[in-house]
Amino acid sequence: MRISKFYVQNFFSFEHAAVELDKAGVWVVVGRDRDASSREDSSNGSGKTALFVDAIPWCLFGQTVREKVFGATSREFKADDVVHNAIGKDCLVQVLFEVNGEDYSVRRARHDSKYGTGVYLERYNGKKWENISGESTKETNKKIEKLIRMNFDTYCNTVVFGQGPVKRFSQSTDLERKQTLERFLELGILRYGSAIVTVKLSKEKDNLAKASRKLSRAQSGMIVYQQEEEIILETLEELKERLTDIGEPVEDLQAAALSIKADLTEMSDQKDEKSEEVLLIQSGDKLRKYIDAMATETGKIASAKERLKHLQKRQKLYDAGQCPTCERPMEAGDLVANDIIESIKLNTKRIKAHKTTWSRLSGKRDVLDGKIVGLNTIIGMLTKDITIGYVQYQEALQKVAARTAQYDELDLRIRDQEKELKRVRMSMIKKKRSARIRKQKVARIERFIEQLKFWKKGFGPSGIPTLVLEGYITVLNEHLELLTDKLTDGQISIALEMGESGKILLLVKIEGGGESYVTASGGQSKRVDLCIALALQTLVKSRTNLLVFDEFDDSLDPPGIETFAQFLRESSEDKSVFVISHNPETAQHFDATIKIERTNGTSIIK
């Protein structure tokens, strides 16, 4: 069935709307409910789901997706709920489609002034439309299902993917899954099981050989990585021991350098202190006072000596009988001699006193000079020790730098080895996971081969459906493996397996999480449903050209939305794909947009 167009009249909130499906492509459908100004999300209620999810299945099967929603609540869905609330009549949906080169039309009406309430199937004979409806609505519904080779559940599981209102394949029981697949595959018409078994057995043997070779390569790769891990661990242990051996001397050298530096600082402080003390003595008032006083005493001594010399000359004149003043012969009775003698004695005393004072001052000066000499000696010794200590400090710093360089080199090598170890372990994890998956696949193929051998020996009518199901499950599993790699980056593993009594088991494994569908989160379960729905498309892709995703992105992050949008663009060559979304960012990933707006209870396509 290839749908070319569908038309709605007074259906839910639409008075009139027509959608052409004769062109393949991907459209994102966004909406706005202007009547919902009080709600935070005005996209809900605009009519997107009514038009693209409910209209076609209601026309073809007489059921809407939202019937399942209301069936799970206290409110029952009523047949008249599809009729426009404000108009209350003339509800009609028409779908035009092609099957095997012939054009068909299905009209379903509710309280319509022309068609009443019922469903009508027509075929175009090249000239006009002829009515091929059954005698009752129930019979017509069956004719439509037979013509398009799908029922409501099949349609919803393979055409509509969204918020989960329909009981999805993943949520069905094991028996219901088998029944769904049998309807998809139309197993009622199969009558040639033996040939299928032979071909399938040969193919599965080839698949087993390929899978076994892949498993062997994965296991060999895992052993190689294990050997690399052992070598790296040994190298790391050796490097860490050497690092410990170097680390302790480095600390000792650093402590020694710091000790030398402290000694240098202390000696420098002492030198500065002694230099300041010398400067203080040299520039101090006491030394200057001593020097000035000695100069004064020296002057006084010189003056007293000159006076003494003069007096001694006068005494010689006196002793010669001459007047000391005028040098004439003296007369008897002059008293000059006593004065001279007294003056000589007095000057001699003064000279002696001045010399004593000078000697005392000189001694004090010599004490200060000696102190300066002693201080300068200490300063010289400190200067020498500082020079030697600085050389020792530089040598200690060089040793610290050399040891630190060795330490840093070893530390860098250790970090490089740790990075390499992390890479090897990550690769080993991937190889283990690959080996586990390959092993599971080999086990599945081996089990399947045993089943094929069994059916080849004892083939009968009851075995054909089971055999065909096994074959298509393998195909589905291959598609599921590709889809999970593409849409989940391999974090989710999905597989179908035949259980007892022909039941279809759904095996879901989530990396780092649960091992069943029921343990998956909302986003993970949506990805599981999405992968299964796309895989099921491979069984019925020739039966319809339509695919609808209703709010598929509400649990996907931006990278997930982008990945899925790219996947749709690459895989929708012959389909009309509609993506209904409330997320404005989703529209950025698609080239074409359909806008629906609801005003005063009526929706239109903008």
C-alpha positions as CSV (number, residue, x, y, z in Angstrom):
1,M,0.0,0.0,0.0
2,R,1.4,3.3,-1.1
3,I,-0.7,6.2,0.2
4,S,-0.8,9.2,-2.1
5,K,-3.1,11.5,-0.2
6,F,-5.5,11.7,2.8
7,Y,-8.2,14.2,3.5
8,V,-10.0,15.0,6.8
9,Q,-13.2,16.9,7.4
10,N,-14.5,17.9,10.8
11,F,-12.1,15.4,12.3
12,F,-11.2,16.3,15.9
13,S,-10.1,19.9,15.7
14,F,-9.7,20.1,11.9
15,E,-12.5,21.4,9.7
16,H,-10.7,20.7,6.5
17,A,-7.1,19.5,5.8
18,A,-5.4,17.6,3.0
19,V,-1.9,16.0,3.1
20,E,-0.1,14.8,-0.1
21,L,2.2,11.8,0.3
22,D,3.3,11.2,-3.3
23,K,6.7,12.7,-2.5
24,A,9.3,10.9,-0.4
25,G,11.1,12.9,2.3
26,V,11.3,13.8,5.9
27,W,9.1,16.6,7.5
28,V,9.1,17.8,11.0
29,V,5.6,18.7,12.3
30,V,5.4,21.5,14.9
31,G,2.3,23.1,16.3
32,R,0.9,25.9,18.4
33,D,-2.3,26.0,20.4
34,R,-3.3,29.7,20.6
35,D,-6.2,28.6,22.8
36,A,-3.8,27.3,25.5
37,S,-2.2,30.7,26.5
38,S,-2.4,29.7,30.1
39,R,-0.4,26.5,29.6
40,E,3.4,26.6,29.6
41,D,3.7,24.4,26.5
42,S,1.4,25.7,23.9
43,S,2.5,23.1,21.4
44,N,0.3,20.4,23.0
45,G,-3.3,20.2,21.7
46,S,-2.6,21.9,18.4
47,G,-3.8,18.9,16.4
48,K,-0.5,17.4,15.2
49,T,-1.2,13.9,16.5
50,A,-4.9,14.0,15.4
51,L,-3.9,14.6,11.8
52,F,-0.7,12.5,11.4
53,V,-1.2,9.7,13.9
54,D,-5.0,9.2,14.3
55,A,-6.6,10.1,10.9
56,I,-5.3,7.3,8.7
57,P,-5.7,4.4,11.2
58,W,-9.2,5.7,12.0
59,C,-10.1,5.7,8.3
60,L,-8.6,2.3,7.5
61,F,-9.4,0.4,10.7
62,G,-12.0,2.4,12.6
63,Q,-9.6,2.9,15.5
64,T,-7.5,5.8,16.8
65,V,-4.3,5.7,18.8
66,R,-5.8,7.8,21.5
67,E,-8.5,5.1,22.1
68,K,-5.7,3.1,23.8
69,V,-4.8,6.1,25.9
70,F,-8.3,6.7,27.2
71,G,-8.8,2.9,27.7
72,A,-6.1,3.1,30.4
73,T,-7.8,5.9,32.2
74,S,-11.1,6.4,34.1
75,R,-12.6,8.1,31.0
76,E,-13.8,5.8,28.2
77,F,-13.2,6.9,24.6
78,K,-16.4,7.5,22.8
79,A,-17.0,7.0,19.1
80,D,-18.2,10.6,18.7
81,D,-15.0,12.0,20.2
82,V,-13.5,12.1,16.7
83,V,-16.2,14.6,15.5
84,H,-15.3,18.3,15.7
85,N,-16.6,19.6,19.0
86,A,-17.9,22.9,17.7
87,I,-19.6,21.4,14.6
88,G,-20.8,18.0,15.9
89,K,-21.4,16.4,12.5
90,D,-20.1,15.8,9.0
91,C,-17.0,14.0,10.2
92,L,-15.1,12.3,7.3
93,V,-11.6,11.0,6.6
94,Q,-10.6,9.7,3.1
95,V,-7.4,7.9,2.2
96,L,-6.2,7.4,-1.4
97,F,-3.7,4.6,-2.0
98,E,-2.2,2.2,-4.5
99,V,-1.9,-1.6,-4.2
100,N,-0.3,-3.7,-6.9
101,G,-0.7,-0.9,-9.5
102,E,-4.4,-0.3,-8.7
103,D,-5.9,2.8,-7.1
104,Y,-8.2,2.5,-4.1
105,S,-10.1,4.9,-1.8
106,V,-11.3,4.3,1.8
107,R,-13.8,6.7,3.3
108,R,-14.9,6.5,6.9
109,A,-17.7,8.9,8.0
110,R,-19.4,9.8,11.3
111,H,-22.7,11.6,11.2
112,D,-21.9,12.9,7.7
113,S,-24.8,14.4,5.7
114,K,-23.9,12.4,2.6
115,Y,-22.3,9.2,3.8
116,G,-23.9,8.9,7.2
117,T,-21.9,6.7,9.6
118,G,-19.9,3.9,8.0
119,V,-16.9,2.9,5.9
120,Y,-16.7,2.7,2.1
121,L,-14.0,0.9,0.0
122,E,-13.7,1.9,-3.7
123,R,-11.5,0.9,-6.6
124,Y,-10.7,3.0,-9.7
125,N,-11.3,0.9,-12.8
126,G,-9.7,3.3,-15.2
127,K,-12.8,5.3,-15.9
128,K,-14.6,5.7,-12.6
129,W,-14.6,4.7,-8.9
130,E,-16.6,1.6,-8.2
131,N,-17.8,0.6,-4.7
132,I,-16.3,-2.8,-3.5
133,S,-17.4,-2.4,0.1
134,G,-18.7,-5.4,2.1
135,E,-22.2,-5.9,3.2
136,S,-21.4,-4.6,6.7
137,T,-18.9,-2.4,8.3
138,K,-17.2,-5.4,9.9
139,E,-16.9,-7.2,6.5
140,T,-15.5,-4.0,4.9
141,N,-12.9,-3.7,7.6
142,K,-11.8,-7.2,6.9
143,K,-11.5,-6.6,3.2
144,I,-9.4,-3.5,3.8
145,E,-7.1,-5.4,6.2
146,K,-6.7,-8.2,3.6
147,L,-6.1,-5.7,0.8
148,I,-3.4,-3.7,2.5
149,R,-2.0,-6.8,4.3
150,M,-2.0,-5.3,7.8
151,N,-4.4,-4.7,10.7
152,F,-4.5,-1.9,13.3
153,D,-1.8,-3.4,15.5
154,T,0.5,-4.1,12.6
155,Y,0.1,-0.6,11.3
156,C,0.8,1.0,14.7
157,N,3.9,-1.2,15.3
158,T,5.4,-0.5,11.9
159,V,4.1,3.0,10.9
160,V,3.6,4.9,14.1
161,F,6.3,5.3,16.7
162,G,5.6,7.7,19.6
163,Q,4.4,8.1,23.1
164,G,3.4,4.4,23.6
165,P,-0.4,4.6,23.4
166,V,-0.5,1.4,21.3
167,K,0.7,-1.8,22.9
168,R,4.1,-2.0,21.3
169,F,5.9,-5.1,20.1
170,S,8.4,-4.8,23.1
171,Q,5.5,-4.7,25.6
172,S,3.6,-7.6,24.1
173,T,3.7,-11.1,25.6
174,D,5.9,-13.7,24.0
175,L,2.9,-15.3,22.3
176,E,1.6,-12.0,21.1
177,R,5.0,-11.2,19.5
178,K,4.8,-14.5,17.6
179,Q,1.3,-13.8,16.4
180,T,2.4,-10.3,15.3
181,L,5.3,-11.6,13.3
182,E,3.1,-14.3,11.7
183,R,0.7,-11.6,10.6
184,F,3.6,-9.5,9.3
185,L,5.0,-12.5,7.3
186,E,1.6,-13.9,6.2
187,L,2.7,-17.4,7.2
188,G,-0.7,-18.8,6.3
189,I,0.4,-18.9,2.6
190,L,3.7,-20.7,3.2
191,R,3.9,-24.2,1.8
192,Y,7.5,-24.7,0.8
193,G,9.5,-25.1,4.0
194,S,11.9,-27.7,2.9
195,A,13.8,-25.5,0.4
196,I,13.9,-22.7,2.9
197,V,15.4,-25.0,5.5
198,T,18.1,-26.2,3.1
199,V,19.1,-22.7,2.1
200,K,18.9,-21.4,5.6
201,L,21.0,-24.2,7.0
202,S,23.7,-23.5,4.4
203,K,23.6,-19.8,5.2
204,E,23.7,-20.3,8.9
205,K,26.7,-22.6,8.5
206,D,28.5,-19.9,6.6
207,N,27.4,-17.4,9.3
208,L,28.7,-19.7,12.0
209,A,32.1,-20.0,10.2
210,K,32.2,-16.2,9.8
211,A,31.1,-15.6,13.4
212,S,33.6,-18.2,14.7
213,R,36.4,-16.5,12.8
214,K,35.4,-13.1,14.2
215,L,35.2,-14.7,17.7
216,S,38.7,-16.2,17.3
217,R,40.1,-12.8,16.2
218,A,38.4,-11.1,19.1
219,Q,39.8,-13.6,21.6
220,S,43.3,-13.4,20.0
221,G,43.2,-9.6,20.2
222,M,42.1,-9.9,23.9
223,I,45.1,-12.1,24.7
224,V,47.5,-9.6,23.0
225,Y,46.1,-6.8,25.1
226,Q,46.4,-8.9,28.2
227,Q,50.1,-9.5,27.4
228,E,50.6,-5.8,26.8
229,E,48.9,-5.0,30.1
230,E,51.3,-7.4,32.0
231,I,54.3,-5.7,30.4
232,I,53.1,-2.2,31.2
233,L,52.3,-3.2,34.8
234,E,55.9,-4.6,35.2
235,T,57.3,-1.5,33.7
236,L,55.2,0.7,36.0
237,E,56.3,-1.2,39.1
238,E,60.0,-0.8,38.2
239,L,59.5,2.9,37.4
240,K,57.7,3.6,40.7
241,E,60.4,1.9,42.7
242,R,63.0,4.0,41.0
243,L,60.9,7.1,41.6
244,T,60.7,6.3,45.3
245,D,64.5,5.8,45.4
246,I,65.1,9.1,43.8
247,G,62.3,11.0,45.7
248,E,63.9,10.5,49.1
249,P,67.5,11.9,48.1
250,V,65.7,14.8,46.4
251,E,64.1,15.7,49.7
252,D,67.4,15.3,51.5
253,L,69.2,17.5,49.0
254,Q,66.5,20.1,49.2
255,A,66.8,20.1,53.0
256,A,70.6,20.5,52.7
257,A,70.2,23.4,50.3
258,L,67.7,25.1,52.5
259,S,70.1,24.6,55.5
260,I,73.0,26.2,53.6
261,K,70.8,29.0,52.5
262,A,69.7,29.6,56.1
263,D,73.4,29.6,57.2
264,L,74.2,32.1,54.4
265,T,71.4,34.3,55.5
266,E,72.5,34.2,59.1
267,M,76.2,35.0,58.1
268,S,75.1,37.8,55.8
269,D,73.0,39.2,58.6
270,Q,76.0,39.0,61.0
271,K,78.3,40.7,58.4
272,D,75.8,43.5,57.9
273,E,75.5,43.8,61.7
274,K,79.3,44.0,62.1
275,S,79.7,46.4,59.2
276,E,77.0,48.7,60.7
277,E,78.8,48.5,64.1
278,V,82.1,49.5,62.4
279,L,80.4,52.3,60.6
280,L,78.7,53.4,63.8
281,I,82.2,53.5,65.6
282,Q,83.8,55.3,62.7
283,S,81.1,57.9,62.4
284,G,80.4,58.1,66.1
285,D,80.9,61.2,68.3
286,K,83.1,59.3,70.8
287,L,86.0,58.6,68.4
288,R,85.8,62.1,67.0
289,K,85.8,63.5,70.5
290,Y,88.9,61.5,71.4
291,I,90.7,62.6,68.2
292,D,89.7,66.2,68.6
293,A,90.7,66.1,72.3
294,M,94.0,64.6,71.5
295,A,94.6,67.2,68.8
296,T,93.8,69.9,71.5
297,E,96.2,68.3,74.0
298,T,98.9,68.0,71.3
299,G,98.5,71.7,70.6
300,K,98.7,72.5,74.3
301,I,101.8,70.3,74.7
302,A,103.4,72.1,71.8
303,S,102.6,75.5,73.3
304,A,103.8,74.5,76.7
305,K,107.1,73.2,75.2
306,E,107.6,76.5,73.4
307,R,107.0,78.3,76.7
308,L,109.4,75.9,78.5
309,K,112.0,76.4,75.9
310,H,111.7,80.1,76.3
311,L,111.9,79.8,80.1
312,Q,114.9,77.6,79.8
313,K,116.7,80.2,77.7
314,R,116.0,82.8,80.2
315,Q,117.3,80.6,82.9
316,K,120.5,80.1,81.0
317,L,120.8,83.9,80.7
318,Y,120.1,84.2,84.4
319,D,122.7,81.5,85.2
320,A,125.2,83.5,83.1
321,G,124.5,86.6,85.2
322,Q,122.5,88.3,82.5
323,C,119.0,89.7,82.7
324,P,116.7,87.1,81.1
325,T,114.7,90.0,79.7
326,C,117.2,92.5,78.4
327,E,120.3,90.3,78.6
328,R,122.3,92.9,80.6
329,P,124.4,91.9,83.6
330,M,122.2,91.5,86.6
331,E,122.5,93.3,89.8
332,A,122.5,91.6,93.1
333,G,119.1,91.1,94.8
334,D,117.0,90.5,91.6
335,L,114.1,88.0,92.2
336,V,113.8,87.0,88.6
337,A,115.4,83.6,89.1
338,N,112.6,82.3,91.4
339,D,109.9,83.4,88.9
340,I,111.6,81.6,86.1
341,I,112.1,78.5,88.1
342,E,108.5,78.5,89.2
343,S,107.4,79.1,85.6
344,I,109.6,76.3,84.4
345,K,108.2,73.9,87.0
346,L,104.6,75.0,86.1
347,N,105.1,74.5,82.4
348,T,106.8,71.2,83.0
349,K,103.8,70.1,85.0
350,R,101.5,71.3,82.3
351,I,103.4,69.4,79.7
352,K,103.3,66.3,81.8
353,A,99.6,66.7,82.5
354,H,98.8,67.3,78.8
355,K,100.8,64.2,77.8
356,T,99.0,62.2,80.4
357,T,95.7,63.3,79.1
358,W,96.9,62.7,75.5
359,S,98.0,59.2,76.5
360,R,94.7,58.5,78.1
361,L,92.8,59.7,75.1
362,S,95.2,57.7,72.8
363,G,94.5,54.6,74.8
364,K,90.8,55.1,74.4
365,R,91.2,55.7,70.7
366,D,93.4,52.6,70.4
367,V,90.6,50.6,72.1
368,L,88.1,51.8,69.4
369,D,90.6,51.2,66.6
370,G,91.3,47.8,68.0
371,K,87.6,47.1,68.1
372,I,87.3,48.2,64.5
373,V,90.2,46.0,63.5
374,G,88.5,43.1,65.3
375,L,85.2,43.8,63.6
376,N,86.9,44.0,60.2
377,T,88.6,40.7,60.9
378,I,85.3,39.1,61.7
379,I,83.7,40.7,58.6
380,G,86.6,39.3,56.5
381,M,86.0,35.8,57.9
382,L,82.3,36.1,57.4
383,T,82.9,37.3,53.8
384,K,85.1,34.3,53.1
385,D,82.6,31.9,54.7
386,I,79.7,33.5,52.7
387,T,81.7,33.0,49.5
388,I,82.4,29.4,50.3
389,G,78.8,28.9,51.4
390,Y,77.4,30.4,48.2
391,V,79.5,28.0,46.1
392,Q,78.2,25.1,48.3
393,Y,74.6,26.4,47.9
394,Q,74.9,26.6,44.1
395,E,76.3,23.1,44.0
396,A,73.4,21.9,46.2
397,L,70.9,23.6,43.9
398,Q,72.6,21.9,40.9
399,K,72.3,18.5,42.6
400,V,68.6,19.2,43.5
401,A,68.0,20.3,39.9
402,A,69.7,17.2,38.5
403,R,67.8,14.9,40.8
404,T,64.5,16.7,40.2
405,A,65.0,16.3,36.4
406,Q,65.5,12.6,36.9
407,Y,62.4,12.5,39.1
408,D,60.3,14.5,36.6
409,E,61.5,12.3,33.7
410,L,60.5,9.1,35.6
411,D,57.2,10.7,36.6
412,L,56.5,11.6,33.0
413,R,57.3,8.1,31.9
414,I,55.0,6.7,34.6
415,R,52.1,9.0,33.4
416,D,52.8,7.9,29.8
417,Q,52.7,4.3,30.9
418,E,49.5,4.8,32.9
419,K,47.9,6.4,29.8
420,E,49.0,3.5,27.7
421,L,47.7,1.1,30.4
422,K,44.3,2.9,30.3
423,R,44.2,2.7,26.5
424,V,45.1,-1.0,26.6
425,R,42.5,-1.8,29.2
426,M,39.8,0.2,27.3
427,S,40.8,-1.8,24.2
428,M,40.7,-5.0,26.2
429,I,37.2,-4.1,27.5
430,K,36.0,-3.5,23.9
431,K,37.6,-6.8,22.8
432,K,36.0,-8.7,25.7
433,R,32.6,-7.1,24.9
434,S,33.2,-8.0,21.2
435,A,34.2,-11.5,22.2
436,R,31.2,-11.9,24.4
437,I,28.8,-10.6,21.7
438,R,30.5,-12.9,19.1
439,K,30.3,-15.8,21.5
440,Q,26.6,-15.1,22.1
441,K,26.1,-14.9,18.3
442,V,28.0,-18.1,17.7
443,A,25.9,-19.8,20.4
444,R,22.7,-18.4,18.9
445,I,23.8,-19.6,15.4
446,E,24.7,-23.0,16.7
447,R,21.4,-23.4,18.4
448,F,19.6,-22.2,15.3
449,I,21.6,-24.7,13.2
450,E,20.6,-27.5,15.5
451,Q,17.0,-26.4,15.1
452,L,17.3,-26.3,11.3
453,K,18.8,-29.8,11.3
454,F,15.9,-31.0,13.4
455,W,13.4,-29.5,11.0
456,K,15.2,-30.8,8.0
457,K,14.9,-34.4,9.3
458,G,11.3,-34.1,10.3
459,F,9.7,-31.3,8.3
460,G,6.0,-31.0,8.6
461,P,3.2,-28.4,8.2
462,S,3.4,-27.4,11.9
463,G,7.1,-26.7,11.6
464,I,7.1,-24.2,8.7
465,P,5.9,-21.2,10.6
466,T,8.4,-21.7,13.4
467,L,11.2,-22.2,10.9
468,V,10.3,-19.1,8.9
469,L,10.0,-17.1,12.1
470,E,13.5,-18.3,13.1
471,G,14.9,-17.1,9.8
472,Y,13.2,-13.7,10.0
473,I,14.3,-13.3,13.6
474,T,17.9,-13.7,12.5
475,V,17.3,-11.1,9.9
476,L,15.7,-8.9,12.5
477,N,18.6,-9.4,14.8
478,E,21.0,-8.4,12.2
479,H,19.0,-5.2,11.6
480,L,18.7,-4.7,15.3
481,E,22.5,-5.0,15.7
482,L,23.0,-2.4,13.0
483,L,20.3,-0.1,14.4
484,T,21.6,-0.3,18.0
485,D,25.1,0.4,16.9
486,K,23.8,3.4,14.9
487,L,21.3,4.8,17.4
488,T,22.7,3.8,20.8
489,D,26.5,3.6,20.1
490,G,26.3,-0.1,21.0
491,Q,25.2,0.7,24.6
492,I,22.0,-1.3,24.2
493,S,21.9,-4.9,22.8
494,I,18.5,-6.1,21.4
495,A,17.8,-9.6,20.1
496,L,14.8,-11.8,19.4
497,E,14.9,-15.5,20.2
498,M,12.5,-18.4,19.8
499,G,11.4,-19.8,23.2
500,E,9.4,-22.8,24.1
501,S,6.2,-23.4,22.2
502,G,7.3,-21.0,19.5
503,K,7.1,-17.9,21.8
504,I,9.2,-14.9,20.8
505,L,11.5,-13.8,23.5
506,L,12.8,-10.3,23.6
507,L,16.4,-10.0,25.0
508,V,17.5,-6.5,26.0
509,K,20.8,-5.8,27.6
510,I,21.9,-2.4,28.6
511,E,25.6,-1.7,29.2
512,G,26.2,-0.9,32.8
513,G,22.5,-1.3,33.6
514,G,19.6,-3.9,33.5
515,E,19.2,-6.9,31.4
516,S,15.6,-6.6,30.4
517,Y,13.2,-4.2,28.8
518,V,11.3,-3.5,32.1
519,T,14.5,-2.4,33.8
520,A,15.3,0.2,31.1
521,S,14.8,3.9,31.8
522,G,12.3,6.0,29.8
523,G,14.9,7.1,27.3
524,Q,16.4,3.7,26.9
525,S,13.0,2.0,26.4
526,K,12.2,4.5,23.8
527,R,15.4,3.7,21.9
528,V,14.6,0.0,22.2
529,D,11.0,0.6,20.8
530,L,12.5,2.7,18.1
531,C,15.1,0.1,17.0
532,I,12.4,-2.6,17.0
533,A,9.9,-0.5,15.0
534,L,12.5,0.3,12.4
535,A,13.6,-3.4,12.2
536,L,10.0,-4.5,11.8
537,Q,9.8,-2.0,8.9
538,T,12.0,-4.4,7.0
539,L,9.2,-7.0,7.1
540,V,6.5,-4.7,5.8
541,K,8.4,-1.9,4.1
542,S,6.8,-2.7,0.8
543,R,3.3,-2.4,2.3
544,T,3.3,1.3,3.1
545,N,5.3,4.4,2.2
546,L,4.4,6.2,5.5
547,L,6.3,6.5,8.8
548,V,5.3,8.7,11.7
549,F,7.3,9.6,14.8
550,D,5.2,11.2,17.5
551,E,7.3,13.0,20.1
552,F,10.1,10.4,19.7
553,D,12.6,13.1,20.9
554,D,11.2,13.7,24.4
555,S,13.7,11.4,26.0
556,L,16.6,11.9,23.6
557,D,19.5,14.3,24.2
558,P,20.7,16.7,21.4
559,P,23.3,14.3,20.1
560,G,20.7,11.5,20.0
561,I,18.3,13.8,18.1
562,E,21.0,14.7,15.6
563,T,22.0,11.1,15.1
564,F,18.4,10.0,14.6
565,A,17.7,12.8,12.2
566,Q,20.7,11.9,10.1
567,F,19.5,8.3,10.1
568,L,16.1,9.2,8.9
569,R,17.5,11.3,6.1
570,E,19.7,8.4,5.0
571,S,17.0,5.7,5.2
572,S,13.9,7.5,3.9
573,E,14.5,7.3,0.2
574,D,11.1,5.9,-0.7
575,K,9.0,7.0,2.3
576,S,7.1,10.0,3.5
577,V,8.3,10.5,7.1
578,F,6.6,12.8,9.6
579,V,8.3,13.7,12.8
580,I,6.0,15.3,15.4
581,S,7.8,17.3,18.0
582,H,7.3,19.8,20.8
583,N,11.0,20.6,20.9
584,P,12.0,23.6,18.8
585,E,15.6,22.4,18.6
586,T,14.4,19.3,16.8
587,A,13.2,21.3,13.8
588,Q,16.8,22.5,13.3
589,H,17.9,19.0,12.2
590,F,15.3,18.8,9.3
591,D,15.0,20.7,6.0
592,A,11.2,20.7,5.8
593,T,8.7,21.9,8.4
594,I,4.9,21.6,8.6
595,K,3.2,24.0,11.1
596,I,-0.2,23.4,12.6
597,E,-2.0,26.1,14.5
598,R,-5.1,25.9,16.5
599,T,-7.3,29.0,17.1
600,N,-10.8,29.1,18.6
601,G,-10.9,25.3,18.7
602,T,-10.0,24.7,15.0
603,S,-6.7,23.6,13.7
604,I,-5.2,24.5,10.3
605,I,-2.0,23.7,8.4
606,K,0.0,26.9,8.0
